[in-house]
Amino acid sequence: MKLTLGALAVFVAVAGVVSFVFLVLAIGTDFWYIIDMSKWERNSSQLSSHSGLWRTCDGERYDPQCWPFVNPFGNANNFTESHRQLLGMHGTFVVLLPLSVIVMVIGGMVGFISILARAYLMLLLTGVILLFGALITLSGISVYVAYSAAAFKEALYISSRRTLEDINIHFGWSMALAWISFVAELLTGISFLLASRIVAAVRRQDQAI
């Protein structure tokens, strides 16, 4: 089956919308990191929590109370190297993921024009922009994973392993949305590169005729 520019246009439209919507939902929701303490005590649902990029919420199912993230380490004079690393990683992923949304919007506008105009260079540029945006998304997710691991390690250091051993800690569906967005954005960028090759091939055939 021959790949056509029309089929690629439909695919990039669908994949682009999915990538944009899922990443916006991921950034705006609070289920990146879930702490389930239901096994710790019978009435421990209030101790459970789920966190997003900007705030953390308690474990109440219907009316959770949420608080914005604040510096948990007190005065800057008391910072250890691990504290500085955690704060630096937090500042990194809260910048990278919204930046990816901006790159995605720019790529979408350029891509829409390039498909209508069937312009080789603009299609190629759109593919590069979206691949760069996918790289930013991947970097943001990776930094968040590293941040979560470092924060858990710091919690083990401050507390005791016995305190945390019965706590179920896992990533939530907000991170799953971010991963889906990354894959969709990656496929969209590759599709624009393929579209540029198709346009170039059609132009060569027209010139040969």
HELIX and SHEET records of a PDB file:
HELIX    1   1 LEU A    5  GLY A   28  1                                  24    
HELIX    2   2 ALA A   76  ASN A   78  5                                   3    
HELIX    3   3 GLU A   81  ALA A  117  1                                  37    
HELIX    4   4 TYR A  120  ILE A  158  1                                  39    
HELIX    5   5 ARG A  161  LEU A  164  1                                   4    
HELIX    6   6 TRP A  173  ALA A  208  1                                  36    
SHEET    1   A 5 CYS A  66  PRO A  68  0                                        
SHEET    2   A 5 ARG A  55  ASP A  58 -1                                        
SHEET    3   A 5 SER A  49  SER A  51 -1                                        
SHEET    4   A 5 TYR A  33  ASP A  36 -1                                        
SHEET    5   A 5 ASN A 168  PHE A 171 -1                                        
END                                                                             
